[in-house]
Amino acid sequence: MKKLGITSALLFALVATTAMAEPVPADVGPQFQSIGPLTFGPDGILFAADNKAARIYAIDLGDHAAGKTPGAADTKAIDQKIANMLGTDARELTITDLAIHPKSRNAFISAQRGQGDNAQAVLLRVDGAGEIDVISLAQLKYTHVEIPNAPEANPTARRDPRTVTITDMAYTNGRVFIAGLSNEEFASKLRSVKYPFDSLDAGTSVEIYHGAHGAWETRSPVYTFVPYEVDNEPHLIAGYLCTPLVKFPISKLEAGQKLVGTTIAELGNRNRPLDMVVYTKDGKDYILMSNTSRGVMKIPTEGFGSQAGITKPVDGEKEGVSYETITAMTGIEQLDLFDDSHSIVLARTDSGSLDLEKVALP
């Protein structure tokens, strides 16, 4: 494997503060302060979140959209291989997301090299032969949009609120949907912006009933979500800490307003959802959700429309829509759909390393 160092193109500082309506010319490149959630539009535009700068980039990957070989090969200890390429230790590397390019089927990985204020944003591509490339962003065209009313950084907090300005993103029907926090009293937000980008409004403040806590909550963010139609109406299906599953009708997401979601399941407390995808198998739709402490959940969607909302304290750990634990999938930290029959995952092994591998959809 060719060993690469970090080029200056990967080490950026913030230089602009307004949303860009037209692509920035080559030789500039997106200027990340941090890099987190990723998602692709159907035409291959990569949307990448920068929590530190409270910004979302839309990047035209150009010739970097595909490696030499289509697909993404299984790769053992990929975190150690990436760390070696970057001249650091795997303990100094944080992988923040994984996304599959819709055309090349290459895997794109966002990562942070180092910790705290010294962390450097890195974007990588893994192709079908297992070749790992650091993507130099300096020559890529991009646009960006700012997140209004982002929470202030507080590194001494148990969890710095700035790091959850953007917790997840998804593209559907010409819009990028964004979950995260704001600096407002009703802090939990769902936002959307048209692509090509126009201005991003203040978003919708969202409230949910958390049965395991026996309380209405407005400050806990959506950690992961997917767009999905419930009874032919577009919704966002969202996973929260400890672990409510909530549906929000997209038509009710109005800028500057408040929206109460419908909690359709309590999936078990002392747990945080990590990632989720929707897939179809044997004519039925399912959500596959990875979690910090409850394995991977296979959740049938057929009851989403008829399930009564949870509005009272839950006795026990589970209520509402049920799920199956996929015992064959362990240590899953990130996942995306690879094709109609496989997911692609980053899985933590017993030795502590991360493996990239394709797994048959259960």
PLY file of the C-alpha trace (Angstrom):
ply
format ascii 1.0
element vertex 362
property float x
property float y
property float z
element edge 361
property int vertex1
property int vertex2
end_header
0.00 0.00 0.00
1.31 3.42 -0.87
2.05 5.41 2.25
0.95 9.04 2.22
1.44 11.99 4.53
-1.10 14.72 5.16
-0.75 17.47 2.61
-1.42 21.08 3.42
-4.65 20.76 1.41
-6.15 18.82 4.31
-5.34 21.36 7.00
-7.81 24.19 6.74
-8.86 27.32 8.62
-12.19 29.09 8.35
-12.09 31.98 5.88
-15.70 32.83 4.98
-18.92 33.39 6.89
-21.67 33.54 4.28
-23.41 30.85 2.26
-21.96 30.45 -1.23
-24.49 30.55 -4.06
-22.03 29.56 -6.80
-19.27 26.91 -6.76
-15.95 28.24 -5.52
-13.27 27.96 -8.23
-10.57 25.30 -8.16
-7.38 26.02 -6.17
-9.47 27.05 -3.16
-11.15 23.91 -1.85
-13.47 23.49 1.13
-11.82 24.70 4.32
-12.82 22.33 7.11
-12.22 23.08 10.75
-13.71 19.67 11.57
-15.48 16.97 9.59
-18.41 14.87 10.75
-21.58 13.47 9.16
-21.54 12.69 5.43
-24.30 12.00 2.94
-24.52 11.84 -0.85
-27.01 13.33 -3.23
-28.11 11.03 -6.07
-25.84 12.83 -8.54
-22.77 12.14 -6.40
-22.48 15.51 -4.66
-20.98 14.90 -1.22
-22.52 16.80 1.68
-20.13 17.05 4.63
-20.76 18.67 8.01
-18.29 20.86 9.88
-19.53 21.22 13.46
-16.71 23.45 14.63
-17.45 26.00 11.90
-21.24 25.33 12.00
-21.23 24.80 8.26
-22.29 22.24 5.64
-20.30 21.80 2.44
-21.59 20.45 -0.87
-18.54 19.08 -2.69
-18.19 18.11 -6.34
-15.67 15.26 -6.10
-14.92 15.32 -9.83
-12.23 12.76 -10.70
-12.01 11.76 -7.02
-15.49 10.21 -7.08
-14.07 6.86 -8.18
-10.92 4.94 -7.44
-9.35 2.48 -9.84
-11.86 -0.26 -8.96
-15.63 0.08 -8.40
-17.03 -1.00 -5.06
-15.46 -1.14 -1.62
-13.37 -4.09 -0.49
-13.48 -5.56 2.99
-10.51 -4.12 4.88
-9.25 -5.41 8.22
-7.99 -2.88 10.79
-8.79 0.01 8.50
-8.28 2.52 11.30
-4.71 1.33 11.78
-4.05 1.47 8.04
-5.39 5.01 7.85
-3.40 6.07 10.90
-0.22 4.68 9.33
-0.90 6.64 6.15
-1.34 9.82 8.18
1.74 9.27 10.30
-0.09 8.87 13.59
-1.38 6.26 16.02
-4.85 4.72 15.66
-5.64 6.06 19.14
-5.22 9.58 17.69
-7.72 8.91 14.89
-11.49 9.39 15.18
-13.61 8.10 12.31
-16.77 10.19 12.19
-18.83 8.77 9.32
-19.06 6.38 6.38
-20.99 6.88 3.13
-21.18 4.98 -0.17
-20.89 6.90 -3.43
-24.10 6.27 -5.44
-22.25 5.63 -8.72
-18.74 4.30 -8.02
-19.90 2.42 -4.89
-16.59 3.41 -3.31
-16.68 3.99 0.44
-15.94 7.52 1.68
-14.81 7.97 5.27
-14.54 11.17 7.29
-11.99 11.26 10.08
-10.25 13.54 12.55
-6.48 13.20 13.03
-5.56 14.24 16.56
-7.63 15.52 19.43
-9.22 18.80 20.54
-8.21 22.05 18.90
-5.34 20.33 17.10
-7.57 17.81 15.29
-7.31 17.91 11.50
-10.11 16.98 9.11
-9.44 14.18 6.62
-11.57 12.66 3.84
-10.68 9.21 2.51
-11.88 6.86 -0.22
-11.74 3.05 -0.25
-12.22 1.31 -3.61
-13.09 -2.22 -4.67
-9.47 -3.37 -4.51
-9.07 -2.06 -0.96
-6.91 0.88 -2.01
-7.20 3.72 0.47
-6.67 7.26 -0.78
-6.59 10.55 1.10
-8.70 12.97 -0.94
-6.95 16.28 -1.55
-9.70 18.87 -1.40
-7.71 21.82 -2.71
-8.82 21.44 -6.33
-12.47 20.62 -5.68
-15.39 22.93 -6.36
-17.86 23.41 -3.56
-20.63 25.50 -2.08
-21.50 25.86 1.57
-24.21 27.06 3.92
-23.96 28.31 7.50
-25.97 26.91 10.43
-27.75 29.80 12.17
-27.94 30.00 15.98
-25.36 27.25 16.49
-24.62 26.37 20.12
-21.53 27.93 21.66
-18.51 25.71 22.20
-17.98 24.50 25.78
-15.05 22.06 25.87
-15.42 21.58 29.64
-19.00 20.30 29.34
-19.75 16.59 29.62
-20.53 16.80 25.91
-19.50 19.97 24.11
-22.77 21.26 22.57
-20.89 22.60 19.54
-20.01 19.02 18.53
-23.71 18.21 18.09
-24.63 21.26 16.02
-25.06 18.72 13.20
-25.64 15.13 14.28
-26.92 13.64 11.02
-27.93 14.60 7.48
-29.93 13.07 4.64
-30.78 14.19 1.11
-34.25 13.60 -0.33
-36.42 15.29 -2.95
-34.03 18.13 -3.64
-33.39 19.07 -0.02
-30.76 18.33 2.60
-32.32 17.58 6.00
-30.20 18.30 9.05
-30.55 17.25 12.70
-28.76 18.82 15.64
-28.84 21.50 18.32
-29.18 25.27 18.40
-28.41 27.85 21.10
-32.12 28.44 21.70
-34.25 27.39 24.66
-35.95 24.72 22.53
-32.55 23.52 21.39
-33.33 20.34 19.42
-33.65 21.25 15.74
-34.62 19.77 12.41
-33.63 21.96 9.46
-33.68 21.69 5.70
-32.14 23.54 2.79
-32.66 23.27 -0.95
-29.79 22.11 -3.13
-28.26 23.98 -4.94
-27.95 25.83 -1.66
-29.96 28.89 -0.77
-30.06 30.39 2.72
-30.65 28.07 5.67
-33.43 29.22 7.98
-33.64 28.85 11.76
-35.25 25.42 11.44
-38.01 23.72 13.42
-37.74 23.21 17.18
-38.80 19.65 17.94
-40.22 18.19 21.12
-40.77 14.53 22.00
-42.19 12.50 24.85
-39.54 10.20 26.28
-41.37 7.31 27.93
-38.28 5.89 29.66
-37.67 9.27 31.31
-41.36 10.05 31.80
-40.87 13.56 30.44
-41.27 15.87 27.47
-37.88 16.80 26.04
-36.73 19.69 23.88
-32.95 19.72 24.40
-31.93 16.20 23.42
-30.88 16.07 19.76
-31.83 13.57 17.10
-28.73 11.39 16.82
-29.59 9.63 13.58
-32.54 9.62 11.18
-33.79 8.45 7.79
-36.42 9.82 5.38
-39.28 7.37 4.99
-42.89 7.45 3.77
-45.49 6.47 6.36
-48.95 5.94 4.84
-47.73 7.67 1.65
-46.67 10.80 3.57
-42.95 11.72 3.72
-41.56 11.54 7.26
-38.27 11.64 9.09
-37.81 8.62 11.38
-35.48 9.69 14.18
-33.48 7.90 16.87
-32.85 9.62 20.22
-30.68 8.93 23.25
-32.01 6.18 25.56
-33.71 5.24 22.90
-37.03 6.69 21.64
-37.92 6.17 17.98
-39.91 9.15 16.72
-41.66 10.12 13.48
-41.94 13.68 12.15
-44.05 14.52 9.06
-41.86 16.56 6.71
-44.83 18.74 5.72
-45.03 20.01 9.33
-41.40 21.16 9.52
-41.86 24.92 9.39
-39.11 27.46 9.97
-39.31 29.19 13.35
-42.10 26.91 14.59
-42.28 24.09 17.14
-43.31 20.54 16.28
-44.16 17.66 18.60
-43.03 14.32 17.18
-44.85 11.02 17.67
-42.86 8.56 19.76
-43.62 5.17 18.21
-41.18 3.07 20.23
-39.00 2.95 23.31
-36.15 0.64 22.34
-34.30 0.49 25.66
-32.53 3.01 27.89
-28.81 3.48 28.72
-28.11 3.48 25.01
-27.35 5.83 22.11
-28.27 5.18 18.46
-25.30 5.51 16.10
-26.52 5.04 12.54
-29.52 3.77 10.60
-30.56 2.76 7.09
-33.80 1.69 5.40
-33.92 -1.39 3.20
-36.37 -3.81 1.60
-36.28 -7.57 1.96
-38.87 -10.12 0.80
-41.22 -7.28 -0.10
-41.13 -5.65 3.35
-39.31 -2.54 4.59
-37.05 -2.45 7.62
-34.82 -0.02 9.46
-31.43 -1.29 10.54
-30.07 0.71 13.48
-26.70 0.39 15.21
-26.44 1.36 18.89
-23.79 1.81 21.56
-25.03 -0.88 23.91
-27.91 -2.84 22.35
-26.39 -4.26 19.21
-27.97 -3.82 15.79
-31.77 -3.58 15.68
-33.89 -4.74 12.76
-37.12 -2.74 13.00
-40.09 -3.56 10.74
-41.77 -0.42 9.41
-45.22 -1.87 8.69
-46.60 -0.69 12.04
-45.30 2.87 11.86
-48.60 4.30 10.67
-50.89 2.52 13.12
-48.72 2.63 16.22
-50.22 4.86 18.91
-47.92 7.57 20.19
-46.27 6.99 23.57
-47.31 9.80 25.94
-47.02 8.16 29.37
-44.11 6.72 31.37
-42.99 3.31 30.17
-42.74 0.44 32.65
-39.81 -1.70 31.63
-37.36 -1.05 28.84
-39.43 -1.47 25.67
-42.78 -0.37 24.32
-44.38 0.34 20.96
-42.88 -0.86 17.69
-40.83 -4.01 18.28
-37.43 -5.00 16.93
-35.15 -7.99 16.45
-31.55 -7.92 17.65
-29.17 -9.11 14.90
-26.71 -11.10 16.97
-24.43 -11.75 13.99
-23.65 -8.03 13.75
-21.50 -6.84 16.64
-19.48 -3.73 17.34
-21.12 -1.78 14.50
-20.25 1.93 14.75
-21.15 3.14 11.24
-23.22 1.65 8.44
-24.60 2.50 5.04
-26.36 0.60 2.28
-23.92 -0.91 -0.20
-26.47 -2.45 -2.56
-29.92 -4.05 -2.45
-28.68 -7.04 -0.46
-25.72 -5.76 1.58
-24.87 -3.10 4.11
-21.34 -1.84 4.58
-20.17 -1.31 8.15
-17.33 -0.17 10.34
-17.19 -2.77 13.09
-15.11 -2.63 16.27
-13.34 -5.96 16.86
-12.46 -7.64 20.15
-8.88 -6.42 19.69
-10.11 -2.82 19.46
-9.47 -2.17 15.77
-12.09 -1.18 13.18
-12.88 -3.40 10.19
-14.63 -2.24 7.03
-16.81 -5.05 5.74
-19.90 -5.80 3.68
-22.62 -7.68 5.51
-25.71 -9.34 4.03
-28.89 -7.48 5.00
-30.73 -9.61 7.59
0 1
1 2
2 3
3 4
4 5
5 6
6 7
7 8
8 9
9 10
10 11
11 12
12 13
13 14
14 15
15 16
16 17
17 18
18 19
19 20
20 21
21 22
22 23
23 24
24 25
25 26
26 27
27 28
28 29
29 30
30 31
31 32
32 33
33 34
34 35
35 36
36 37
37 38
38 39
39 40
40 41
41 42
42 43
43 44
44 45
45 46
46 47
47 48
48 49
49 50
50 51
51 52
52 53
53 54
54 55
55 56
56 57
57 58
58 59
59 60
60 61
61 62
62 63
63 64
64 65
65 66
66 67
67 68
68 69
69 70
70 71
71 72
72 73
73 74
74 75
75 76
76 77
77 78
78 79
79 80
80 81
81 82
82 83
83 84
84 85
85 86
86 87
87 88
88 89
89 90
90 91
91 92
92 93
93 94
94 95
95 96
96 97
97 98
98 99
99 100
100 101
101 102
102 103
103 104
104 105
105 106
106 107
107 108
108 109
109 110
110 111
111 112
112 113
113 114
114 115
115 116
116 117
117 118
118 119
119 120
120 121
121 122
122 123
123 124
124 125
125 126
126 127
127 128
128 129
129 130
130 131
131 132
132 133
133 134
134 135
135 136
136 137
137 138
138 139
139 140
140 141
141 142
142 143
143 144
144 145
145 146
146 147
147 148
148 149
149 150
150 151
151 152
152 153
153 154
154 155
155 156
156 157
157 158
158 159
159 160
160 161
161 162
162 163
163 164
164 165
165 166
166 167
167 168
168 169
169 170
170 171
171 172
172 173
173 174
174 175
175 176
176 177
177 178
178 179
179 180
180 181
181 182
182 183
183 184
184 185
185 186
186 187
187 188
188 189
189 190
190 191
191 192
192 193
193 194
194 195
195 196
196 197
197 198
198 199
199 200
200 201
201 202
202 203
203 204
204 205
205 206
206 207
207 208
208 209
209 210
210 211
211 212
212 213
213 214
214 215
215 216
216 217
217 218
218 219
219 220
220 221
221 222
222 223
223 224
224 225
225 226
226 227
227 228
228 229
229 230
230 231
231 232
232 233
233 234
234 235
235 236
236 237
237 238
238 239
239 240
240 241
241 242
242 243
243 244
244 245
245 246
246 247
247 248
248 249
249 250
250 251
251 252
252 253
253 254
254 255
255 256
256 257
257 258
258 259
259 260
260 261
261 262
262 263
263 264
264 265
265 266
266 267
267 268
268 269
269 270
270 271
271 272
272 273
273 274
274 275
275 276
276 277
277 278
278 279
279 280
280 281
281 282
282 283
283 284
284 285
285 286
286 287
287 288
288 289
289 290
290 291
291 292
292 293
293 294
294 295
295 296
296 297
297 298
298 299
299 300
300 301
301 302
302 303
303 304
304 305
305 306
306 307
307 308
308 309
309 310
310 311
311 312
312 313
313 314
314 315
315 316
316 317
317 318
318 319
319 320
320 321
321 322
322 323
323 324
324 325
325 326
326 327
327 328
328 329
329 330
330 331
331 332
332 333
333 334
334 335
335 336
336 337
337 338
338 339
339 340
340 341
341 342
342 343
343 344
344 345
345 346
346 347
347 348
348 349
349 350
350 351
351 352
352 353
353 354
354 355
355 356
356 357
357 358
358 359
359 360
360 361
